[in-house]
Amino acid sequence: MTSTVSHPARPDRQMPRLAGPDQEARAARLRAANINPRTGLATDYLNHFNEAIMLLEMIPDMPECAEDFLGWQPLTYCEHFTASNFKARDLAIEAYDSADASIRTEFDNITSAMTSILSAVGAAMREVRQDKTRAILAEQATGWVKPLVTLAGGIINGGAEADVDYIMAH
């Protein structure tokens, strides 16, 4: 089974707080790679969970999609980018590693919860034999995971408080 945390929080490796042009250049590099320069996180990771949700949503109408969902494997943030074709995967991993520890912890807690839910639903689906039961499990899991994806997206994008803090600092 894949672990849910690939890199421990490293308070000593927080996002560098560069001054002036260096900070602006780093922020521009991160933005160009679709990585939020304020959080050090990329929404591309949420595609991993959206894939599982999409498969779950198909199960009630196409029960054979349960097999596709059962093939879904949990991946941590760094595992996802290591295995991806994301153009700036090394930058995404480096930015995650150096992100603020409190942001990363909050994000990791939410993605760990999503992973736990999806893994538990997968285990339950392997045990049941009725398509109707699988459909109910799929609908329940979708209802639990979708709001967590939204929360994780809010953390990645910095949320309203981060926007105010960013504006006030600049």
C-alpha positions as CSV (number, residue, x, y, z in Angstrom):
1,M,0.0,0.0,0.0
2,T,1.2,3.5,-0.8
3,S,1.9,5.8,2.1
4,T,-0.1,8.9,2.6
5,V,2.8,11.2,3.4
6,S,5.9,11.0,1.2
7,H,7.9,13.9,2.8
8,P,7.7,14.8,6.4
9,A,7.1,18.4,7.2
10,R,10.4,20.3,7.1
11,P,10.0,23.6,9.0
12,D,13.7,24.2,8.1
13,R,12.9,24.1,4.4
14,Q,10.1,26.6,4.1
15,M,9.4,28.6,0.9
16,P,12.4,31.0,0.6
17,R,11.4,34.5,1.5
18,L,13.5,36.3,-1.1
19,A,13.5,40.0,-1.5
20,G,12.8,42.1,-4.5
21,P,13.7,40.8,-8.0
22,D,14.6,37.2,-6.7
23,Q,11.2,36.9,-5.1
24,E,9.4,38.2,-8.2
25,A,11.4,35.9,-10.5
26,R,10.6,32.8,-8.3
27,A,6.9,33.8,-8.2
28,A,6.8,34.2,-12.0
29,R,8.5,30.8,-12.5
30,L,5.9,29.2,-10.2
31,R,3.0,31.0,-11.8
32,A,4.2,29.9,-15.3
33,A,4.2,26.3,-14.0
34,N,0.7,26.7,-12.6
35,I,2.0,26.5,-9.0
36,N,0.6,29.0,-6.6
37,P,3.6,31.2,-5.5
38,R,2.0,32.0,-2.2
39,T,1.3,28.4,-1.1
40,G,3.8,26.4,-3.2
41,L,1.1,24.0,-4.3
42,A,-0.3,23.0,-7.7
43,T,-3.9,22.2,-8.5
44,D,-2.7,19.4,-10.9
45,Y,-2.6,17.1,-7.9
46,L,-6.3,17.3,-7.5
47,N,-6.7,15.7,-10.9
48,H,-5.7,12.4,-9.1
49,F,-8.7,12.7,-6.9
50,N,-11.0,14.0,-9.6
51,E,-10.2,10.9,-11.6
52,A,-11.4,8.7,-8.8
53,I,-14.6,10.8,-8.4
54,M,-15.3,10.6,-12.1
55,L,-15.1,6.8,-12.0
56,L,-17.3,6.7,-8.9
57,E,-19.9,8.9,-10.6
58,M,-20.1,6.5,-13.5
59,I,-20.7,3.3,-11.4
60,P,-24.5,3.8,-10.8
61,D,-25.1,3.9,-14.6
62,M,-22.3,1.7,-15.7
63,P,-21.5,-0.9,-12.9
64,E,-18.6,-2.3,-14.9
65,C,-16.7,1.0,-14.0
66,A,-16.3,-0.3,-10.5
67,E,-13.4,-2.3,-11.8
68,D,-11.8,0.8,-13.2
69,F,-12.3,2.5,-9.8
70,L,-10.7,-0.5,-8.0
71,G,-7.6,0.0,-10.2
72,W,-7.2,3.6,-8.9
73,Q,-4.2,3.7,-6.6
74,P,-3.6,6.4,-3.9
75,L,-0.6,8.7,-4.6
76,T,0.9,11.3,-2.4
77,Y,1.6,14.8,-3.8
78,C,5.2,14.0,-4.6
79,E,4.4,10.5,-5.9
80,H,1.8,12.0,-8.2
81,F,4.3,14.5,-9.7
82,T,7.1,12.0,-9.9
83,A,4.9,9.7,-12.0
84,S,3.4,12.5,-14.1
85,N,4.2,14.2,-17.3
86,F,3.7,17.6,-15.6
87,K,6.1,19.9,-17.4
88,A,7.4,21.4,-14.1
89,R,7.2,18.3,-11.9
90,D,10.6,18.9,-10.2
91,L,9.6,22.5,-9.5
92,A,6.3,21.3,-8.1
93,I,8.0,18.9,-5.7
94,E,10.6,21.4,-4.7
95,A,7.9,24.1,-4.0
96,Y,5.9,21.6,-2.0
97,D,8.9,20.6,0.1
98,S,9.7,24.3,0.8
99,A,6.1,25.4,1.4
100,D,5.0,26.8,4.7
101,A,4.7,23.8,7.1
102,S,1.3,24.8,8.4
103,I,-0.2,25.1,4.9
104,R,1.4,21.8,3.8
105,T,0.1,20.1,7.0
106,E,-3.5,21.4,6.5
107,F,-3.3,20.3,2.8
108,D,-1.8,16.9,3.6
109,N,-4.5,16.3,6.3
110,I,-7.3,16.9,3.7
111,T,-5.7,14.8,1.0
112,S,-5.0,12.0,3.5
113,A,-8.7,12.1,4.4
114,M,-9.6,11.8,0.8
115,T,-7.2,8.9,0.3
116,S,-8.6,7.1,3.4
117,I,-12.2,7.5,2.2
118,L,-11.4,6.3,-1.3
119,S,-9.3,3.4,-0.1
120,A,-12.0,2.3,2.4
121,V,-14.7,2.5,-0.3
122,G,-12.5,0.5,-2.6
123,A,-12.0,-2.2,0.1
124,A,-15.8,-2.3,0.7
125,M,-16.5,-2.6,-3.0
126,R,-14.2,-5.6,-3.2
127,E,-16.3,-7.3,-0.5
128,V,-19.8,-6.7,-1.9
129,R,-21.3,-8.6,-4.8
130,Q,-24.4,-6.5,-5.7
131,D,-24.1,-3.7,-8.3
132,K,-26.7,-1.7,-6.3
133,T,-24.5,-1.8,-3.2
134,R,-21.5,-0.6,-5.2
135,A,-23.6,2.2,-6.6
136,I,-24.6,3.3,-3.1
137,L,-21.0,3.2,-2.0
138,A,-19.9,5.2,-5.0
139,E,-22.6,7.9,-4.4
140,Q,-21.7,8.2,-0.7
141,A,-18.0,8.4,-1.4
142,T,-18.6,11.1,-4.1
143,G,-20.6,13.1,-1.6
144,W,-17.8,12.9,1.0
145,V,-14.8,13.5,-1.3
146,K,-16.0,16.3,-3.6
147,P,-16.2,18.9,-0.7
148,L,-12.7,17.8,0.4
149,V,-11.4,18.4,-3.1
150,T,-12.9,21.9,-2.9
151,L,-11.3,22.5,0.5
152,A,-7.9,21.3,-0.9
153,G,-8.3,23.6,-3.9
154,G,-8.9,26.5,-1.5
155,I,-5.7,25.7,0.3
156,I,-3.8,25.5,-2.9
157,N,-5.2,28.8,-4.1
158,G,-4.5,30.5,-0.8
159,G,-8.2,31.2,0.1
160,A,-9.6,34.6,0.8
161,E,-7.3,35.3,3.8
162,A,-4.2,34.7,1.8
163,D,-5.4,37.1,-0.9
164,V,-5.9,39.8,1.7
165,D,-2.5,39.1,3.3
166,Y,-0.8,39.1,-0.1
167,I,-2.5,42.4,-1.1
168,M,-1.5,44.0,2.2
169,A,2.1,42.9,1.9
170,H,2.4,44.3,-1.6
